[in-house]
Amino acid sequence: MSLSKIKDNNGHDYVIKDIESFYQHIQEYHSSGTSIHEENGHYFTVDDAFRLKVETLHKNQS
């Protein structure tokens, strides 16, 4: 299993330890529009491009 990494709003790498849980959270709470997701002190602007990036990471781990 490889690590899933994304950049936060400040350009810092964030390692997603549980891509399944992260993906499900984004789908459930940030499914449309633009919003901010905070995780362990990292902030992410969730929009269509971010959702696609997370979906791709999730599919690559499956």
C-alpha positions in Angstrom: 0.0 0.0 0.0 1.4 3.4 -1.0 0.9 6.7 0.8 -1.6 9.2 -0.4 -0.3 12.8 -0.3 -1.9 16.1 -1.1 -1.0 19.7 -0.7 -2.8 21.8 1.8 -3.8 25.5 1.2 -0.4 26.6 2.4 1.5 24.3 -0.1 2.5 21.8 2.6 2.4 18.1 2.0 -0.2 16.2 4.0 -0.1 12.4 4.2 -3.6 10.8 4.2 -3.3 7.9 6.5 -6.8 6.4 5.8 -7.8 7.3 2.2 -11.1 5.4 2.5 -12.2 7.4 5.5 -11.0 10.7 4.0 -12.7 10.0 0.7 -16.0 9.1 2.4 -15.9 12.3 4.5 -15.4 14.4 1.5 -18.2 12.7 -0.3 -20.6 13.0 2.7 -19.8 16.5 3.9 -18.3 18.3 1.0 -20.1 16.8 -2.0 -20.8 20.0 -3.9 -19.9 23.6 -4.1 -16.8 25.0 -2.5 -16.0 24.6 1.2 -13.0 24.3 3.6 -12.0 21.0 5.1 -9.7 21.0 8.2 -7.7 17.9 9.1 -5.0 17.8 11.8 -4.2 21.5 11.4 -4.2 21.4 7.6 -6.8 23.3 5.6 -8.0 22.3 2.2 -10.3 24.2 -0.2 -12.8 21.5 -1.4 -14.0 22.1 -4.9 -14.6 20.0 -8.0 -10.9 19.7 -8.7 -10.1 18.7 -5.1 -12.9 16.1 -5.1 -11.5 14.6 -8.4 -8.0 14.5 -6.9 -9.2 12.7 -3.8 -11.3 10.3 -5.9 -8.3 9.5 -8.1 -6.2 8.8 -5.0 -8.9 6.6 -3.6 -9.3 4.6 -6.8 -5.5 4.1 -7.1 -5.5 2.6 -3.5 -8.4 0.2 -4.3 
